Amino acid sequence: MVRMEVLVPLSHIGPGHAPIALIPALGYDRDEGLEVVNTPVGLPSRALEGVVTGTGDATFVNTAFGFAARDLGKPFKMFYAFARRMNRSFAVAADSPIATIADLKGARIALHYNDLGYVARAALTDEGVDPDRDVTFVDWRGSFDEAEGVVDAMRAGAIDAVWLLDVAYGLFPAAGLALRRVPSRTLDRLTPSASIYAQDRRLSEEAEKFAAYGRALAKATLFTLSNPEAAVRLVWKHIGATRPEPAAEASALRRDLAVLRGRLENLGIGDVSTERWGAISESEIAGWQDFMLATHAIRNRRPPGEYFDGSLISRFNAFDVRPVVAAARSFALS
């Protein structure tokens, strides 16, 4: 078995990131000759730095990180599109009068993980809102355990909006506050929104290792899409920090399914018979780069190939989807 360490940009993997957890839980890594170890490191910036220094083999973060880091000369690329559709947005309480990003002028905005605050700033800039003068940012560390505190602040009027990740959406209605997404004219059209990254050199030198990981991830994602409840229960079984007490299981299942479904809306690739897992195109990279340049999130224009490696895409998809779907639909947790 070839060991592969994935640096998780979170304190622990939760149900919203079930496909990552299910790779070893379901043995998809062993099927590919790998031993995948998921190591939580807390923050995206730490995960990326660990990949750069060789502490870990790969990580998964928002696509914007790749552009910002490459602008600083960091030697890594995305090689697998993980979340196809945009998984970051501004959101407000369902009954809020705020309807557009322009309406956020004067708002107090809680940042879910400050590491990606520059993308929030870019989205505001793109629509004529000055992030330094027109809004006030409130740091929210991003722990899911803190969601209720943000809900209370929004109810009290101390916070007008949140900038958050898709997996956090389900936490708010679970705490009694329905959210409404504020559309972004440019950011919402950019794909992919999250990708898997590895060092440039290692992608070429250890191509089969990363191709095998991509196949395992595609299978785990397909399993999760086919049976979300089984995916949640598998995460509970294999990651102790996520496991609810027996008396709280019913409410925890409702919450965790809501969290996972928020992510699943962005993970699917459509028709798996014609579309490809992990695919990234030059036009997608060009769209991201244009947005990042126009909003001053990066300074330098580079060839698309400096940001992504698409050479392994066909190898990610070299498996039969039918037994994976069948196994998911008939799965019974022992």
N, C-alpha and C positions, 0 to 999 in steps of 0.2 A: 504494500500500500504506500502511496505517495502522500505525505502529510501536506495539507494546505490550511493555513491559518487565515481566517477572515476577521479583520478588525471591525467590530460592530460599533457604529458611532452613537451608542446609547449606553445607559447604565445596565440594561439587560434587554434581551429580546422579548417582546410581548406578542400577543396575538396578531397585532397589526402587521408584524413582520414574519408571519407564519412561514412563507416559502423559504426564508433563510434558515429557520429552525428545522424545517421538515427535511432538509437535505440529509443530515445525519440521522434524524429521528426515524425516517422511513428507509434508511439504508441506500438512498440514491447515490451517495458518495461512494460507498463500497462497490456498488454495481459498476462504477466507472474507474475502479482502482484507486480511489482516493480515501484519505481519512481527513474529513473536514472538521476543523476546530473553530468554533465561533468564540471570539474573545472580545467582550465588551470593554470599550475604552472611554465611554462617556460622552465624547463630543466629536463631531465630524472633523474638526481641525486636527484633533489628536489622531484620528484614524488615518487621515491622509498623510500626516507626517510620519506615522508608523510605516506606511507603504513606501514612502520616499526613503526612509532609513533602513528598510529591510526587516523591520520588526515583524511585519505581517506580509502576506502575499497579495491580499486584495481587500477592498472595502467597497461599500455602497453609499453614495451620497448624491445630493442634488447635482444635476448637470452643471449648474452655474459654478460650482466649486472648481471644476476642471478648467474652465476658462480663466477664472481669477488666479488659480495656482500656476497655470502655464504662463500667464502674464508675468509671474514672478520667477519664471525659469524652472519650475518644479518638473522633474522628469517622469511624469506618469500620464496615462491616457485612459479614457473610457473604452471598454471593449464589449460591453453587453448593456443594452438598454433595458433597465429593470422596470421602471414605471413609465409607461408610454405617455400618458396624458399628464397635464400639469397637476402636481400634488401640493403646491403651495399657493396660498391666496389670503386675501383679507376677508374677514367675516365679521358680521355684526349680529346682534340679537334679531330674531325674526321680525319683531315689531319696530325695529329701528327706522328712523326716517332716512338714514343713509342708504342711497341706492347706487351710487357710482363712486369711483375713486376720487373724482373731483370733490365729492361731498365730504371727503375725509379732512378737508381743511379745517384746522382747529381741533381735530380729534386727538384723544389720548389712545395710543395703540400699544397693546401688549405684544411683545416679540416672543414667539415660541421658538426657542433656541436663537440666541443672539448671533451665533456663528453665521447665520444666513441673513442677517439684518441688511446687508448691502443689496440683496436682491429685492427686499421690501422697498428700500430707498430707490432702486432702479425702477420698480413698477410705479412708484409715485411720480418720479421725475418724468417718466414716459407720458404721463397724463397731466402734466402741468402743475403738480403739487410739489413744492419745495420741501424736501424732507428735513431740512435744517430749520426752516422758519414756520412752516405751515402745520406741522404736527409735533406731538410730543411722544417719544417712545418710552415705554415702561418695560423693563427687563422681566421676562418670565423664563426661568431656567429651563423649562420644557418638561420637567418631570410630570408624568401623568398623575402622580399623587397630588399635584398642586392645582388640578383643574377646578376643583370646587372653590378655591380661593379666587380664581379668575372669574368664575361664574358670579360669586358674591360681589366682586368689584364691578362687574358689568351691570348687575341689578341695581347697585347703589349709584350708578352713574359715574364712578371713578375711572372706568375704562369704557371707551366708546366702540372699540374694535379690537380684533386680534389678528395677528399675522401668524398663520399656523399651518401645520402639516396635516395631510388628509387623515392620518390615523388618529388625530386628536379630535376630529369632528364629533365622533360618536360619544365622546366623554361628556360633552356639554348637554345634549338632551338627556343623557343618563343622569346628570346632576340637576335636571329640571329646567334647562334653558335651551330652546331650539335656536340654531344658528342659521344665517342666510349668507351665502357666498356673495362677495362683491366682485363683479366681473372685471377683468383686466383686458383691455383691447389687444395688447400685444402678447403679454406673458401667457395668457390662456391658450394661445395658438402654438406655443413653442413645445417641441417634442424632441427627445424624451425628457421627462422631468427628473428622473433619477437614473443613475447608471452605475455599473460596476467598474472599478478602476484597478489598474496594476501598473508597475514600473514599465517604462518603455522597453528597457533591455530584457526584462524577464518575459514580457509578452512574446518576444521573438525567440528567446532561448528555451522557453518552457511552454511552447504553444500547446502541446497536447494536454498538459496539466490544466490550462485555462479553458481549453475546449471541453474537457471532461467536466469541469466545474459548471460551465454554461449549460451543458446537457442536463446535469443534475438539477440545476436551478430551474430550467424550463419544465422538467417533470414535476418538481415540487410546487411550482406556480400553477401548473395545470391541475394537480391534485387539489390544491387549495380552492381554486375556482370551481371545481367539480363538487366539493363537499366541505364548505366552510366550517360547519359545526365540528366535523371530525378534525379539521386542522386546529381549531381552538383547543379541543380536548387533548390533542397530541402536544401542543405547546404547554398546556398545564402539566401533563405527565412528565415531560422531559426538562422543563425549566421550573424549578421549585418556587422561584420568586413570584411566578405568575399564578400559582395554584391557589384557588379560593378555599376557604373553610367549607365543609360539607353543607352547613346551614345557609351559606351565602351563594351556593353554586348556581341556583336559578337566576338570581339577579346578576351575578358575574357573567353568566353565559350571555344574557341579553346585552350587557355592556360590551363584552369582548367581541360578540358578533357584529355589533354596530361599529366598533372600531375597525374590525377586519374588513367589513363591507365597504367602509369609506376608502380603504386602500384598494380593494379589488376593482372598484370602478375605474381605477387608473392602470391596472396591471394587465388586463386582457389585450390580446392582439387581434381580436376579431375572429375571422374564420381561420382556424388553425390548419385547414387543408391548403390554404393558399398564401397565408402570411407567415412570417418567420419570427421565432423567438429571438430576442436580443438584437434585432436589426437596428442599425443606425445608418442614416444616409448623409451624403455631403450637403444636400439641401437643408436638412435639419440642423446640421452644424452651422451652416451659413446663416440661418435664421437666428440662432442663438448668438452668434458672434455679432451680427448687426445690432441686435438689441443691447448687448453688453457694451458695445462701442458707443452707441447713440446715447446711452444713459450714463456714460463715464464710469461704468463698473470695471472696464479694462481699457488699456491705452493702445495696445498694439494689435494690428491685423496680421493673422498668420494663415498659412495654408491649412485647410480642414484636416489633412492627415496628421497634423501636429496634435490634434485634440482627440482623435479616435482611431482605433484599429478595427476595421471591419472584416479582417481576413478570416476570422473564425466562425462567422455567422452560419455558414452551411453546416459546419460541424456541430453547432449547438442544436441543430434541428434534425440530426441523424438518428432519430428514434421513432418508434411507432406510438402515436398518441392513444390508440384504442385501449391497450391494456392498462395504461395509467388512469384513464377516465373510468374504466370498468372497476379497477381496484378501489378508486376513491368512492364511487357510488355504492359499493358493497362493503365498505370498510366498517369493521366493528372493533372498538377499542377493548382490548382484553384487560 
